[in-house]
Amino acid sequence: MTDSSVRDFSDFQTSFERIVSNVEKTIRGKADVVRLALIAMVAEGHVLIEDIPGVGKTMLAKSVAKSVGCTWSRIQFTPDLLPTDVTGVSIYDASGEEFQFKPGAVFANICLADEINRASPKTQAALLECMEEGQVTVDGTTHELEEPFMVIATQNPVEHEGTYPLPESQLDRFTMRLSMGYPSRESELEILERHGAKEPLRELAPVADPNEVVGLIKLAREVHVAPSLKRYIVQMTEATRDHPDVYLGASPRASLYLLRAARAVAASRGRDYVIPDDIKDIVNPVLGHRILLSPEAQMRGASAEDILDNLVGRVPIPAREQA
């Protein structure tokens, strides 16, 4: 384990790259996805990984958890999973003649919500308070979750049988939605070589600790964002609400997450200030799952990514001297 103190943005970049390199020992050929997942963690956010089975969604979540040395838990979401299995339950203690709180699986630094859309909407909703406020309220008593706290959820596409689509209120609490995609031929051959005879995840050692992660989070909060760039963020989210092909645009929470993620991107690149490219590079993963297309746009085969790419080209970028 290296020195866990993070003193400046040069240390930030070094720590960030160390964690990225460690995760890539098990996730091959997906450097962009790995970086985005870690950026979401530093931005105090949560990640939804959506893709078909077998492309490494769960492996990515496990690798991130092991690399940062945090406590972690896995919740396998099934139709019979209860909300109390997630948040916890108060159990009567006959010896003490009082109720004792038994924490649920969400009480960990990193919580893997595996196949989240296979559970009922009631159970899915058990994560709302945890993700937004970092706490759990059971029987009128609030229990704080330990920092850092992050939910990494995986889900299969909603067209698959036995799934319950996540409501907009749930989707809006995820900082990013990522897709693994199929690996390249070379990466898949490397997967066969590395995973065919042994399990690399078992040999993956942590290269950071919770204190270091908290230090990265605190330093990312200090990244400077010029007023003109804050206006640029708001203009970007407003543009989604005014677009004729969009039925439901991005919320103010989306603007906030875009700001936090841009700060984390800048810090990961060794800077203490945000530039327009930091924002443009994360518009799709941060806003893509937050907009609903109009029926007409869906019939034409339009996608949220296409619309966002169009908006990135249309919304004027602040001049350098103004930023």
Summary of the structure (lengths in Angstrom):
residues: 323
radius of gyration: 20.3
end to end distance: 38.6
largest distance: 69.5
contacts: 1046
relative contact order: 0.16
helix: 47%
strand: 15%
